Amino acid sequence: MTRAADAVPKRLCDVEVELLPRRELVDVATLFAEHHLGLVRLALIMVGDRATAEDVVQEAFARTHAGRARLRDPDSALAYVRSAVLNGCRSVLRRRATVFRRAVPYEPPVWSAESAALLGEERREVLVALRGLPQRQREALTLRYYFDLTDQEVAAAMGVSGSTARSTIARGLSALARALGEDA
């Protein structure tokens, strides 16, 4: 029995056609198993509630799975998913902003009793101050210091140049120090 690909002539109008090698598909299941929890944590910091964070990450993985044949470089799949999560968080925050036109004071997420006991006052102050930063600065600081990404990886995840990422991180650190009442 011959396959359909074998039946295709290698010559088309007297011009020899090279068949391109089939691209390797991204293993989304392995990517999900290894990075799901970290990406949910990233989304949780950005959107403020766990259910929405999980929805954003799930949607990012579903879209990655659907379009995995279009990924040019399977090694950059994690960066692609991370960018998709950030974009999903931005969309959620934009939708929330249209619903709540008036200024709503920040209320930290509700933590369990065990988590609240372990979470020190200092860490809460940092989270409140971080939440008060502009979105881009918050994203840059979270990617740089929470996920320990390099400046170039932060730039790739945010879709900006390396110098923009570095300056955003520096401005975010200064604003965070001011908010916490520390010397910059």
C-alpha positions as CSV (number, residue, x, y, z in Angstrom):
1,M,0.0,0.0,0.0
2,T,1.5,3.4,-0.9
3,R,1.0,6.5,1.1
4,A,-0.4,9.7,-0.3
5,A,3.0,11.5,0.2
6,D,4.8,8.8,-1.8
7,A,2.3,9.3,-4.7
8,V,3.2,13.0,-5.0
9,P,5.6,13.4,-7.9
10,K,8.9,14.9,-7.0
11,R,9.0,16.8,-10.2
12,L,6.4,19.6,-10.9
13,C,6.5,21.3,-14.2
14,D,10.1,20.0,-14.8
15,V,11.3,21.8,-11.7
16,E,12.5,19.5,-9.0
17,V,10.8,20.1,-5.7
18,E,12.5,19.3,-2.4
19,L,10.1,18.1,0.3
20,L,10.6,20.0,3.5
21,P,11.3,18.0,6.6
22,R,8.4,17.9,9.0
23,R,8.8,20.2,11.9
24,E,8.9,18.8,15.4
25,L,5.7,19.5,17.3
26,V,5.9,21.0,20.8
27,D,5.1,18.6,23.6
28,V,2.5,20.7,25.3
29,A,1.7,18.0,27.9
30,T,5.2,18.0,29.2
31,L,5.4,21.8,29.1
32,F,2.2,21.9,31.1
33,A,3.4,19.4,33.7
34,E,6.7,21.2,34.3
35,H,5.5,24.9,34.2
36,H,1.8,25.0,35.1
37,L,2.2,25.9,38.7
38,G,4.8,28.6,38.1
39,L,2.6,30.2,35.4
40,V,-0.5,30.1,37.7
41,R,1.6,31.9,40.4
42,L,2.6,34.5,37.8
43,A,-1.0,35.0,36.8
44,L,-2.1,35.1,40.4
45,I,0.3,38.0,41.1
46,M,-1.0,39.8,38.1
47,V,-4.8,39.3,38.4
48,G,-5.2,38.8,42.2
49,D,-7.4,35.7,42.4
50,R,-6.6,32.1,41.9
51,A,-9.6,31.0,39.8
52,T,-9.0,33.7,37.2
53,A,-5.3,32.9,37.2
54,E,-5.9,29.3,36.5
55,D,-8.4,30.2,33.7
56,V,-5.8,32.4,32.1
57,V,-3.1,29.8,32.2
58,Q,-5.5,27.0,31.0
59,E,-6.5,29.2,28.0
60,A,-2.8,29.9,27.2
61,F,-2.0,26.2,27.1
62,A,-5.1,25.4,25.1
63,R,-4.1,28.0,22.5
64,T,-0.6,26.8,22.5
65,H,-1.8,23.2,21.9
66,A,-4.1,24.3,19.1
67,G,-1.3,26.3,17.3
68,R,1.7,24.1,18.1
69,A,2.3,23.3,14.5
70,R,2.9,27.1,13.8
71,L,5.6,27.4,16.5
72,R,8.8,27.9,14.6
73,D,11.2,27.1,17.4
74,P,10.0,24.4,19.9
75,D,12.7,25.6,22.3
76,S,10.9,28.9,22.7
77,A,7.5,27.3,23.6
78,L,7.8,28.3,27.3
79,A,8.5,31.9,26.4
80,Y,5.5,31.8,24.1
81,V,3.2,30.4,26.8
82,R,4.6,32.9,29.3
83,S,3.8,35.8,26.9
84,A,0.3,34.3,26.3
85,V,-0.3,34.2,30.1
86,L,0.8,37.9,30.4
87,N,-1.4,38.9,27.5
88,G,-4.3,37.0,29.1
89,C,-3.7,38.8,32.4
90,R,-3.7,42.1,30.6
91,S,-7.0,41.2,28.9
92,V,-8.6,40.3,32.2
93,L,-7.4,43.5,33.8
94,R,-8.7,45.6,30.9
95,R,-12.1,43.9,31.2
96,R,-12.1,44.6,34.9
97,A,-11.2,48.2,34.3
98,T,-14.2,48.7,32.0
99,V,-16.5,47.2,34.7
100,F,-15.1,49.2,37.5
101,R,-14.8,52.7,36.3
102,R,-14.4,54.1,39.7
103,A,-11.2,53.6,41.8
104,V,-11.5,50.5,43.9
105,P,-9.1,50.2,46.9
106,Y,-6.7,47.3,46.8
107,E,-7.8,44.3,48.8
108,P,-5.2,41.5,48.9
109,P,-6.4,38.1,48.0
110,V,-8.0,36.0,50.7
111,W,-5.4,33.6,52.1
112,S,-6.1,30.4,54.1
113,A,-5.5,30.5,57.8
114,E,-2.3,28.5,57.4
115,S,-1.0,30.8,54.7
116,A,-1.9,33.9,56.6
117,A,-0.1,32.6,59.7
118,L,3.0,31.9,57.7
119,L,2.9,35.1,55.6
120,G,4.7,37.8,57.4
121,E,3.6,41.5,57.6
122,E,6.7,42.5,55.7
123,R,5.8,40.3,52.7
124,R,2.3,41.6,52.7
125,E,3.6,45.2,52.6
126,V,5.7,44.3,49.6
127,L,2.8,42.7,47.8
128,V,0.6,45.7,48.4
129,A,3.3,48.0,47.2
130,L,3.9,45.8,44.2
131,R,0.2,45.8,43.4
132,G,0.2,49.6,43.5
133,L,2.9,49.8,40.7
134,P,1.9,50.4,37.1
135,Q,1.2,47.1,35.2
136,R,4.3,47.0,33.1
137,Q,6.6,47.6,36.1
138,R,4.8,45.0,38.1
139,E,5.2,42.5,35.3
140,A,8.8,43.3,34.8
141,L,9.6,43.0,38.5
142,T,7.6,39.7,38.9
143,L,9.4,38.1,35.9
144,R,12.8,39.3,37.0
145,Y,12.8,38.6,40.7
146,Y,10.0,36.1,41.3
147,F,10.8,33.9,38.3
148,D,14.5,34.8,38.3
149,L,14.6,35.5,34.5
150,T,17.4,37.4,32.8
151,D,16.7,40.8,31.4
152,Q,16.6,39.4,27.9
153,E,14.1,36.7,28.9
154,V,12.0,39.4,30.6
155,A,12.1,41.5,27.4
156,A,11.1,38.5,25.3
157,A,8.2,37.7,27.6
158,M,6.9,41.3,27.6
159,G,7.5,41.8,23.9
160,V,9.9,44.8,24.4
161,S,13.6,45.5,23.8
162,G,16.2,44.6,26.4
163,S,16.9,48.2,27.3
164,T,13.2,48.9,27.8
165,A,13.0,45.9,30.1
166,R,16.0,47.0,32.1
167,S,14.7,50.6,32.5
168,T,11.3,49.3,33.4
169,I,12.8,47.1,36.1
170,A,14.9,50.0,37.4
171,R,11.9,52.4,37.6
172,G,9.8,49.7,39.2
173,L,12.5,49.1,41.9
174,S,12.7,52.8,42.6
175,A,8.9,53.1,42.9
176,L,8.7,50.1,45.1
177,A,11.4,51.5,47.4
178,R,9.5,54.8,47.6
179,A,6.3,53.0,48.4
180,L,7.9,51.0,51.2
181,G,9.6,54.1,52.6
182,E,13.2,52.8,51.9
183,D,16.1,54.6,50.3
184,A,16.4,53.8,46.6
